[in-house]
């Protein structure tokens, strides 16, 4: 089974830059003016899932709960540390999670649309 996580945005270029240049994914493809939508596919060719972000004249209205998260598990502590440093180098602030598990086992930050993302080592261990 393959998975696509699709989300509408008002900031397609900024979202693409964030997921590619900050989080280290790749631009897998995209489209322009398909039924008045522009879009980009972001992920990695070796994964069976990817993100699709779209933008149109219809403005995105994001409504989410503080426990709605995207959790990324780098598969080695080295990759986790590299991603952590990459986030810090882009001056992205880490925030506190409502669920204390994520404060103990990862680091949370916001993407350009305000969605919460957590990075956590694959074998979650306490970081505090």
CORBELFEN-V892687 format. One record per residue. N is the residue number from 1. RES is the residue in three letters. PSI is psi in whole degrees, -180 to 180 (NA if undefined). D_LAST is the distance of its C-alpha to the last C-alpha in Angstrom with 1 decimal. Layout:
n->N res->RES psi->PSI d_last->D_LAST
n->N res->RES psi->PSI d_last->D_LAST
//
This chain:
n->1 res->UNK psi->140 d_last->36.3
n->2 res->UNK psi->155 d_last->35.1
n->3 res->UNK psi->133 d_last->32.9
n->4 res->UNK psi->127 d_last->33.3
n->5 res->UNK psi->112 d_last->31.0
n->6 res->UNK psi->138 d_last->33.4
n->7 res->UNK psi->138 d_last->32.6
n->8 res->UNK psi->144 d_last->34.9
n->9 res->UNK psi->160 d_last->33.9
n->10 res->UNK psi->-1 d_last->35.6
n->11 res->UNK psi->59 d_last->34.0
n->12 res->UNK psi->-47 d_last->34.8
n->13 res->UNK psi->-44 d_last->34.7
n->14 res->UNK psi->-41 d_last->31.4
n->15 res->UNK psi->-45 d_last->29.8
n->16 res->UNK psi->-46 d_last->31.4
n->17 res->UNK psi->-44 d_last->30.1
n->18 res->UNK psi->-51 d_last->26.5
n->19 res->UNK psi->-28 d_last->26.4
n->20 res->UNK psi->-55 d_last->28.4
n->21 res->UNK psi->-24 d_last->27.4
n->22 res->UNK psi->-52 d_last->23.8
n->23 res->UNK psi->-11 d_last->22.6
n->24 res->UNK psi->14 d_last->25.2
n->25 res->UNK psi->178 d_last->27.4
n->26 res->UNK psi->152 d_last->31.2
n->27 res->UNK psi->114 d_last->34.0
n->28 res->UNK psi->-18 d_last->36.0
n->29 res->UNK psi->-175 d_last->38.9
n->30 res->UNK psi->-178 d_last->39.9
n->31 res->UNK psi->158 d_last->43.0
n->32 res->UNK psi->138 d_last->44.8
n->33 res->UNK psi->44 d_last->47.0
n->34 res->UNK psi->104 d_last->46.9
n->35 res->UNK psi->41 d_last->48.4
n->36 res->UNK psi->18 d_last->47.1
n->37 res->UNK psi->141 d_last->43.5
n->38 res->UNK psi->150 d_last->41.7
n->39 res->UNK psi->165 d_last->38.8
n->40 res->UNK psi->143 d_last->36.5
n->41 res->UNK psi->128 d_last->35.0
n->42 res->UNK psi->134 d_last->31.7
n->43 res->UNK psi->-138 d_last->29.9
n->44 res->UNK psi->143 d_last->30.7
n->45 res->UNK psi->-25 d_last->34.1
n->46 res->UNK psi->2 d_last->32.6
n->47 res->UNK psi->155 d_last->30.8
n->48 res->UNK psi->24 d_last->32.6
n->49 res->UNK psi->160 d_last->31.1
n->50 res->UNK psi->166 d_last->31.1
n->51 res->UNK psi->146 d_last->30.8
n->52 res->UNK psi->124 d_last->33.9
n->53 res->UNK psi->133 d_last->33.9
n->54 res->UNK psi->156 d_last->37.2
n->55 res->UNK psi->142 d_last->38.7
n->56 res->UNK psi->-175 d_last->42.1
n->57 res->UNK psi->-23 d_last->44.1
n->58 res->UNK psi->121 d_last->42.6
n->59 res->UNK psi->139 d_last->39.5
n->60 res->UNK psi->138 d_last->36.2
n->61 res->UNK psi->105 d_last->35.0
n->62 res->UNK psi->120 d_last->31.4
n->63 res->UNK psi->120 d_last->30.5
n->64 res->UNK psi->163 d_last->27.3
n->65 res->UNK psi->156 d_last->24.9
n->66 res->UNK psi->-13 d_last->21.3
n->67 res->UNK psi->4 d_last->20.4
n->68 res->UNK psi->112 d_last->22.6
n->69 res->UNK psi->155 d_last->20.4
n->70 res->UNK psi->121 d_last->21.0
n->71 res->UNK psi->125 d_last->18.3
n->72 res->UNK psi->129 d_last->18.6
n->73 res->UNK psi->90 d_last->17.6
n->74 res->UNK psi->140 d_last->18.3
n->75 res->UNK psi->-1 d_last->19.8
n->76 res->UNK psi->157 d_last->18.3
n->77 res->UNK psi->-31 d_last->15.2
n->78 res->UNK psi->-46 d_last->17.7
n->79 res->UNK psi->-37 d_last->18.7
n->80 res->UNK psi->-49 d_last->15.2
n->81 res->UNK psi->-39 d_last->14.7
n->82 res->UNK psi->-42 d_last->18.2
n->83 res->UNK psi->-41 d_last->17.8
n->84 res->UNK psi->-47 d_last->14.7
n->85 res->UNK psi->-42 d_last->17.0
n->86 res->UNK psi->-43 d_last->19.9
n->87 res->UNK psi->-46 d_last->18.4
n->88 res->UNK psi->-41 d_last->17.5
n->89 res->UNK psi->-22 d_last->21.1
n->90 res->UNK psi->13 d_last->22.6
n->91 res->UNK psi->38 d_last->21.1
n->92 res->UNK psi->127 d_last->19.5
n->93 res->UNK psi->140 d_last->17.0
n->94 res->UNK psi->145 d_last->13.9
n->95 res->UNK psi->164 d_last->14.2
n->96 res->UNK psi->140 d_last->12.6
n->97 res->UNK psi->151 d_last->13.7
n->98 res->UNK psi->-44 d_last->16.0
n->99 res->UNK psi->116 d_last->14.8
n->100 res->UNK psi->-21 d_last->11.4
n->101 res->UNK psi->-44 d_last->11.2
n->102 res->UNK psi->-25 d_last->10.8
n->103 res->UNK psi->-29 d_last->8.0
n->104 res->UNK psi->-26 d_last->6.0
n->105 res->UNK psi->21 d_last->8.2
n->106 res->UNK psi->-171 d_last->9.3
n->107 res->UNK psi->134 d_last->10.4
n->108 res->UNK psi->145 d_last->13.5
n->109 res->UNK psi->173 d_last->16.6
n->110 res->UNK psi->144 d_last->20.3
n->111 res->UNK psi->176 d_last->23.3
n->112 res->UNK psi->-21 d_last->26.5
n->113 res->UNK psi->-4 d_last->27.8
n->114 res->UNK psi->8 d_last->24.8
n->115 res->UNK psi->143 d_last->23.6
n->116 res->UNK psi->133 d_last->19.9
n->117 res->UNK psi->139 d_last->18.4
n->118 res->UNK psi->135 d_last->15.1
n->119 res->UNK psi->136 d_last->14.3
n->120 res->UNK psi->139 d_last->12.6
n->121 res->UNK psi->146 d_last->13.2
n->122 res->UNK psi->-44 d_last->16.3
n->123 res->UNK psi->82 d_last->15.0
n->124 res->UNK psi->124 d_last->11.9
n->125 res->UNK psi->158 d_last->9.2
n->126 res->UNK psi->134 d_last->5.7
n->127 res->UNK psi->-14 d_last->3.8
n->128 res->UNK psi->NA d_last->0.0
//
